[in-house]
Amino acid sequence: MNTKFLSIVLFSAFGLSTFAQKKSTMKVLAVHKIQSDGGWDYLTVDQKNNNLFVSHGNQVNVLNKTNGDSVGVIHNTLGVHGIAIANEFGKGYTTNGKSGTCTVFDLKNFMVMGQIKVGTNPDATFFDVYSKKIIVFNGKSKDASIIDPQNDQVVATIPLGGKPEAGVSDGKGKIYVNIEDTGEIVCFDSKTFKVLSRFPLKGGEEPSGLAIDRNTSRLFSVCANKVMIILDAKTGKQLASLPIGEECDGVVFDPISKTAYSSNGAGNITAVKEISANKFVVQETIKTEVGARTIALDASNHHLYLPTASFEKSTDATQRPKRISGTFRVLEVGQ
């Protein structure tokens, strides 16, 4: 847990300032248990249908996000990583890392509608409202598959020059994605499918989670060496590098509170406040649980959701602790 910082250093275009963290106003409000076993990766909120989709082993668990009740399961999603929600088409899509496919399912009854072959080890995914396409990032083939949900066909494959992690859209036709092994953000056009630019993440290592403030065109990239790097999405100019917790994997941005939340597997969330387009500060550190390293935001109530489980104690620091069967759960965090 990142408790050694009583204050943080703010780097901005205006110079160097120090800000004290305030006492956390957010906490774990509820714990939603899921009775199945296996690892996990991303989770996704479907606001329209009030559901939360959680990747878990070789299936996706669907919860009512209000009370945490189980409302469905999508089976046979081998090595599932991400879930994209395309409400305009009434369909959802899972990325199945082991089979190199996307499962298409009905958002109302969760019935499987088909399978789409994509690249090798599909990982992060989302529905881009601007282009009305499903964007799939393939880790091992180092490219992006673009799916048209009107016919569920892959209409383009975009080489990215490295291993992609999470991606976001600016809502105006540009897609940004973290490239883990080259330490940069790649931007491509969602309609021409051409790579437009590559932004190096100076001082950042193995970027994973990525979020965007569309109003100010700011990108928030979280890196394995415990920093959040903030860039101008239009120019690639690096505006700030702020300390976050250990084992980060995800980040979301709340446009109402103007806050980026980095989920850190060591057991906390780092909340970074956007004071203005060029000024940022670590506002608070929110306690969660060990293993809670991915995150989803419910924009309707500003709650955060993070999956985790309990782990056996280990004396070997080089090995990831073994999960305890039957302890998988989703934490709901809010004020």
ZISUL-V385270 format. One record per residue. SS is DSSP state (hx for helix, st for strand, lp for the rest). D_CENTER is the distance of its C-alpha to the mean C-alpha in Angstrom with 2 decimals. Layout:
BEGIN
ss | d_center
SS | D_CENTER
SS | D_CENTER
END
This chain:
BEGIN
ss | d_center
lp | 20.16
lp | 20.36
lp | 23.58
lp | 25.79
lp | 24.80
lp | 27.13
st | 26.32
st | 24.13
st | 25.14
st | 24.10
st | 24.47
st | 25.09
lp | 27.49
lp | 29.99
st | 30.33
st | 29.54
st | 29.27
st | 28.55
st | 27.02
st | 27.31
lp | 24.42
lp | 25.43
lp | 25.44
lp | 22.27
lp | 22.52
lp | 19.58
st | 19.82
st | 19.02
st | 20.77
st | 20.61
st | 19.83
st | 19.43
st | 20.87
lp | 20.32
lp | 23.39
lp | 22.28
lp | 21.57
lp | 19.29
lp | 16.09
st | 12.57
st | 9.03
st | 6.43
st | 7.98
st | 8.75
st | 11.42
st | 14.52
lp | 16.44
lp | 19.49
lp | 20.26
lp | 19.06
st | 17.08
st | 14.03
st | 13.06
st | 12.23
st | 12.31
st | 15.17
lp | 17.46
lp | 19.03
st | 18.37
st | 16.15
st | 17.31
st | 17.61
st | 18.32
st | 20.01
lp | 17.66
lp | 20.83
lp | 22.56
lp | 20.33
lp | 22.95
st | 22.27
st | 22.98
st | 22.33
st | 21.17
st | 20.32
lp | 22.12
lp | 22.43
lp | 18.91
lp | 19.62
lp | 16.88
st | 14.21
st | 10.58
st | 8.91
st | 10.59
st | 11.49
st | 13.88
st | 16.89
hx | 19.12
hx | 21.63
hx | 22.49
lp | 22.12
st | 19.97
st | 16.70
st | 15.55
st | 14.21
st | 13.70
st | 16.28
lp | 16.19
lp | 19.73
lp | 21.46
lp | 19.89
st | 19.67
st | 17.83
st | 19.29
st | 20.21
st | 20.88
st | 22.54
lp | 20.56
lp | 23.79
lp | 25.05
lp | 22.24
lp | 24.89
st | 23.99
st | 25.24
st | 24.86
st | 23.25
st | 22.30
st | 22.72
lp | 20.17
lp | 19.71
lp | 19.66
lp | 16.75
st | 14.33
st | 10.72
st | 7.73
st | 9.26
st | 9.88
st | 13.25
st | 14.67
lp | 17.21
lp | 19.36
lp | 20.23
lp | 19.74
st | 18.22
st | 15.53
st | 13.70
st | 13.15
st | 12.43
st | 14.94
lp | 14.80
lp | 18.53
lp | 20.12
lp | 18.11
st | 17.92
st | 16.32
st | 17.94
st | 18.59
st | 19.65
st | 22.01
lp | 21.62
lp | 25.26
lp | 26.52
lp | 23.53
st | 24.59
st | 22.84
st | 24.30
st | 23.08
st | 21.68
st | 20.64
st | 21.21
lp | 18.77
lp | 20.84
lp | 18.36
lp | 15.52
st | 12.40
st | 8.85
st | 5.94
st | 8.03
st | 9.21
st | 12.74
lp | 15.37
lp | 17.05
lp | 20.14
lp | 19.81
st | 17.77
st | 14.54
st | 12.88
st | 11.10
st | 10.95
st | 13.81
lp | 13.75
lp | 17.49
lp | 18.92
lp | 17.00
st | 16.57
st | 14.77
st | 16.37
st | 17.16
st | 18.79
st | 20.62
lp | 19.37
lp | 23.02
lp | 24.94
lp | 22.25
lp | 23.49
st | 21.72
st | 22.66
st | 21.71
st | 20.21
st | 19.31
st | 19.86
lp | 17.90
lp | 21.07
lp | 20.87
lp | 17.34
lp | 16.95
lp | 14.42
st | 11.46
st | 8.04
st | 5.13
st | 6.50
st | 7.66
st | 11.18
st | 14.27
lp | 16.21
lp | 19.38
lp | 19.81
lp | 17.97
st | 16.05
st | 13.04
st | 11.19
st | 10.32
st | 10.06
st | 12.51
lp | 14.13
lp | 17.30
lp | 16.09
st | 15.83
st | 13.71
st | 15.26
st | 15.79
st | 17.35
st | 19.35
lp | 17.69
lp | 21.26
lp | 22.94
lp | 20.50
lp | 22.38
st | 20.80
st | 21.32
st | 20.19
st | 19.04
st | 18.43
st | 18.37
lp | 15.53
lp | 15.72
lp | 15.92
lp | 13.55
st | 10.34
st | 7.26
st | 4.33
st | 5.50
st | 6.60
st | 10.13
st | 12.99
lp | 15.67
lp | 18.42
lp | 18.31
lp | 17.13
st | 14.84
st | 11.61
st | 10.32
st | 9.28
st | 9.01
st | 11.77
lp | 13.15
lp | 16.59
lp | 16.57
st | 15.44
st | 13.19
st | 14.27
st | 14.83
st | 15.73
st | 18.08
st | 18.82
st | 22.61
st | 23.30
lp | 22.03
lp | 23.19
st | 23.11
st | 20.33
st | 20.81
st | 19.23
st | 20.27
st | 19.76
st | 18.45
st | 17.58
st | 18.64
lp | 16.62
lp | 17.40
lp | 17.29
lp | 14.65
lp | 12.06
lp | 9.33
lp | 6.12
lp | 5.89
st | 6.72
st | 9.42
st | 12.78
lp | 14.36
lp | 17.75
lp | 18.26
lp | 15.61
st | 14.71
st | 11.60
st | 11.00
st | 10.38
st | 12.00
st | 14.62
lp | 18.26
lp | 21.43
st | 22.60
lp | 26.10
lp | 27.52
lp | 27.86
lp | 30.10
lp | 28.59
lp | 26.04
lp | 25.27
lp | 24.11
lp | 21.06
lp | 22.66
lp | 23.40
st | 21.79
lp | 24.35
lp | 24.76
lp | 24.40
lp | 22.31
lp | 18.85
st | 17.58
st | 14.93
st | 15.36
st | 15.63
st | 15.79
st | 17.76
lp | 21.09
END
